[in-house]
């Protein structure tokens, strides 16, 4: 759905810091905590991004640990592990193919790519599912509604768990740093060649 894809834009995630701070009882104190904790929260987001990546390659032992780590990291980074793993599989299978890589940078500038990458991955999964399963349109409408609900419930769960101050000072920077790492790595490790391909 359009509202889910709009909420995956990196600039929308950055802008969400403003209402997150405003919802805290003492925005100035929350901002201070955000700044003080930034080295820790930014590092945690990067570690979680690495964990979901490694879990998608089944690198945790014993083997049952990979989906557990992947789901927990996904919850922290507002994504689901299965979808992330599928996108990552296709990314490796068709790396740098502008038509088949789920989030090939192609000729996009960095910020354009940052705002496009997550929604492109979602559209890619939707298209692959429709291509493989050819289910009725009501199924995809229901799936889109459930995705929107999930996108709302993950931040809400963190807001309820941490409270407004720590939601803004801890969870939001963790979320931003994880997606920042995904964006930077995917953009800069797939440069565009002279022939227009990555």
C-alpha positions, 0 to 999 in steps of 0.5 A, a space after each residue: 500500500 502507498 502509506 506503507 511505502 511512504 513510511 519506508 522513505 529514509 527522509 520520513 524515518 528522519 522526520 519521524 524523530 520530530 514527533 517522537 521527541 514531541 511525544 516525550 514528556 520533556 523533549 529537551 531531556 529526551 534530545 539530550 539523552 538521544 545525543 548522549 546515547 547516540 554512540 551506543 544506539 548507532 552501534 547497536 543498530 549497526 550490530 542488528 543490521 549485521 545480525 539480520 544479514 548473517 541470520 539470513 545466511 544461516 550463520 548462527 549456531 546451533 541452526 535454530 538460532 538464526 531465525 530467532 536472531 533474525 526475527 529479533 533483529 527484524 523487530 528492532 529494525 521494523 522489518 520481518 525476517 522472512 521477507 528480508 531473507 527473501 529479498 536478500 536471496 534475490 539480491 545475491 542471485 541477481 546482484 547488480 541486474 537493474 531488472 531483477 536485483 530487488 534494490 539495485 541502485 542503477 543510476 539513482 543518486 544516494 538520497 534518491 536510493 535511500 528513499 527508494 530502497 525499502 519500498 522497491 524491495 517490498 514491490 519486488 516481493 509482491 511481484 514475485 509472489 504474484 508471479 509464482 502464486 497468482 492468488 486472487 486480488 483480495 488476497 493481496 489487498 488483505 496482505 497489504 492491509 496486514 503489512 500496514 498494520 504490522 508497520 504500525 504495530 512494531 513502532 507502537 510495541 517499542 513505544 509501549 515497551 520503552 515509553 515515550 522518552 526512551 522510544 525517541 532516545 533509543 529505538 529511533 536512532 537504532 532503527 535509523 542506523 540499521 537502515 543507514 547501514 543497509 543503504 550505504 552498503 548497498 549503494 556504495 558496493 554496487 557502483 554504476 559502471 560506464 555501460 550503465 550497469 552496476 
